[in-house]
Every structure is written in structure tokens, then in C-alpha cells.
Amino acid sequence: MRIVNLLAEVNEDECSGCGTCEKVCPTLAIHLQRFDKAVRSKPLAVIDKVKCVGCWACEQRCPSHALHMVRHPSPHSIGISIEDVPWQEIADLCRKARLNPEQIICYCTTTRAEEVAAAILKGYHTPEELSQYVGVRTGCKVECTQPILRLLEAAGLPFKPTLEHGWQLYGRTITAWEVPEHVKAKYASRGFYFDQDIELLNRVVAAGKK
């Protein structure tokens, strides 16, 4: 669960219309509005206050320092209950993605794999929807991206970038289970123990209630 108590705000005089904020927002809460040249010569970043989760990504990356965070007028919590989704379905999806259901996949928000799996089973099918309604990927946006993509892929929902030129996601990277045999053989004498790593990871995935 994440507490949303901040909201992004744009200083219109400082905004250069570069689009950086639009590209890094994890919930697609920002878009560039374009005007007639007689009204405004450059695009302006506009915040969707419903989608904004106050994650600081836009404020931290704006090259013009045109964005800043303000107190949210209506602080609220976002998160998904797993109680109304059959546990076996959640566990099966997590383990298909080679994740333990109770494994924390987003350290910034302490979101567990089971929460994201439950949200996917409830119909949230994009990384942006998961960020908006679960809270995952609204901190550093680094460690949790790959587990999210693996869960979506396990659910039969391969990743397709929402923004053609977005900087939020780059596709799924290879896992230990997918390392080719010739690569394992090449590096076996250099201190890499792929099969032992896989054995340990399999034990992590299978641990706990089933």
C-alpha cells in the first residue's frame, strides 16, 4: 500500500515543453498540451491529478525545474487486496513468473509479488495501471520493473510500450533460467555457478504456503 500525500504542480512560466516529464511518469499522469502560437509558443506539461501518485519522477528529472511537489488536497491510500482472489491462482501466476508470492518485488513500496499478481488477475494489465492502482514502481522504478514484466508475461500479457518514445520501460531482461547452455559452459571456469544459482532460486520460488 502506498500513501499518496503529494501532487506534482507545474510552473507554467518555467516549463519549456521538452516532454521529459511525460516520458518518465510511471502512471502516464502527464501530457503535453500544445497551443496556437499566438497563445503560447511552446507546449505545456499538464498534470492529471487523478493519476498522479506523487512519486517525484517528474520533479527530479525536469531540466527546467518547472515541476515541484505540493501537498495533495485529498491524501489517500492505493493498494490491492488479495483476499478476494483465489490464492491458488495468485500462487500459480507468481510461480509461473518464477517468483515467490510473498517475495517483495518493489522495495520502495514493499509491494509483494502476490499483490501485483492479484491486480493482474483483477484486470490491471499494463505497468502503468499497476503503478496507479497498486503503488508498485512509484519509488526508484528500478528493481521492480523486471518482476512486473515477468508477471505480465506469465499472465499472457507481453509488454508493449505505451509511449512510442517513453523512457519508463525497456522490455524484459534474461533470467537465470534462460541463460543458454553455451554461455554457462563458457563461464563455468570463471567463478559463475549458474546451475547452483538456479537450484537456490527454485527453492525460493517454492518456499512457503502453496
N, C-alpha and C positions, 0 to 999 in steps of 0.2 A: 504494500500500500504506500502511496506517496501523498504527502500533504501539499496541495497547491496553494501557496500563500503569496506568490509573486506573479507579476504580469509584465510582459515586455511593452515598452512605450517608445514611440518614435519621435525624435526631434526633427520636425519637417524641414527646418532651416539647414540642418546639418546633413540630412540624407542625400547621398549622391546618386541613388538609384542603381548601384552597382549589382545588386542581386545576390550578394554573398549570404545575407540573412535567409533569403528564400531557399537557398541551396542547402544550408546546414540545419534548418529546423526539422527536428525529428517527427513532428506531428503535422507538417505542412500547414502551419498556422500563419504563414506569412506569404503574401503575394505582392508583386509589383503592379501598381496602378499607373497607367500611362494617361497623359493629359494632352489636350490640344496645346501646341507650342505657345499660344498666346496666354495660356493659363499657367503652365509650368513647363520649363524646358526639359526636365529630367523626370524619370519615373520616381514614384514614391512608395516606400515599403508600408504596407498596411497590415495590421495585426488582427487576426481572427481571435477575439477574446474567449470564445468558447473552446477553441482547440489549443490555445496557448497553455502550457503547463509550467511556465516559469523556470525553464531549465538553464538559462543563461547562455545557451549556444550562440544566439544572435548577438547578444551584448558583448560577448568575449571576442567575437570574430569580425565585428563591423570595423572596417578600416577608417571610417569617418567618425567613429564614436558617436553615432547618431541614435543608438539604442541604449536604453537603460531600464533597469528593473524597478518597478514600483509595487507597493502593497496591493494585493488583489482585493477588490471591493467585496468579494464573496469567497473567502477561503474555503476549500473543500478537499475531500479525500478522493483519490481514484484508486481502484483496485478491483480484482475479480475474485468472487467467492468460488471455491472448488466444491462446495458441499452439494450443489445441485447437478453435478456432472458425475456419472458413474466412475468410481475410482479406477476400475479395470481399464476403461477407455483412456483415461488420463495416463495410467502407468504404461499401457501398450504404446501410446504415441511417444511418450518420453523415451522408452527403451528402444523403440524403432529409430529414434534420433540419436541413440547411444548416449542418453543422459539419464541420470538417476532422478526420479520425480522430485525428491526432496533436495536436490542439488541447487545451490544458489548460482544462478547464471548472470545476475546483474548485481554486482557488489554495491554499487552506489545506492540502489533502492532495496537491496536484499530481496529481490524477486526470485522465487524458485521456479524450476522448470515446470512443476505441476500447475502453477498459476498461468503460465503462458500457454501450456497445453490445454488447460480448461478454457481459456479465452478463445483459442483456435477452434475448439470443438463447439463453442457457443456462436461462432460465426465471424470472429475478427480475423481477417485473412491477409492483412498486409502489415509490415513492420510499423507503419505509421499509425494504423488503428491500434495495434498492440501497445504502442507508446502512449497514445492518448487515453486508452481505457484501462490499461494495466499499470502503466507507470514505468515499465521496463524501458531501457535505453533513453532515459531522461537525465542521466548523470554525465559520466565521461563519454559514453557512447562507444566505447572501445571493446571491452571484454564481452559484452552481451550480444553483440551483433551476430557473431557466428552461431551461437546456440539458437538464437531466434530463427535464423535462416535454416538451420538443420531441422528444427521442429516444423517449420512450414513445409519444407521439402518432404519430411516424413508423413505429413498430412496430405501429400499430393498437391501441394501448392508451391511450385517452383517460383523462385524470386524473379520478378520483373521490375526494373527501376520505375518508380512512379514519375520522377522528373528526368527528362532526357539528359539534362546536363547537371543533375544533382550531385552533391558531394557526400551524401549521407551513407550510402551503401555501395559496395563494390562487388558483391557476389560471394558465394561460399568458398572457403579455402579447404584444402585437403585435410582429412583427419588421419590419425594414426592407423586406422583400419584400412585406409585406402592407399597407403604407401606401396608402390609397386615392388615386386619381389627383387627385381634387379637393383633397385635403389637400396633395399635392405642389405643385399649381398655386398654392394659396393662399400657401404659404410659400416659393416659389421665389425671390421677390424679397427675401427677408429673410435670405439667407445660408445657406439649407438646400439641400444638394445630394444629394437622395435617390437619383437615378439613378447619380450618380458613386459614392456610398457602396455601392450595390448591386453595381456593377461591381467595386469593390475587394473586397467581401465574397465575391463569386463566385470571384475569383481565389484568395482564402484557402481557401475550401472545396475547390477543385480542386487545390490545391498538393500536391506530394509524390507518393509512390507511389500507384498506382491498382489 
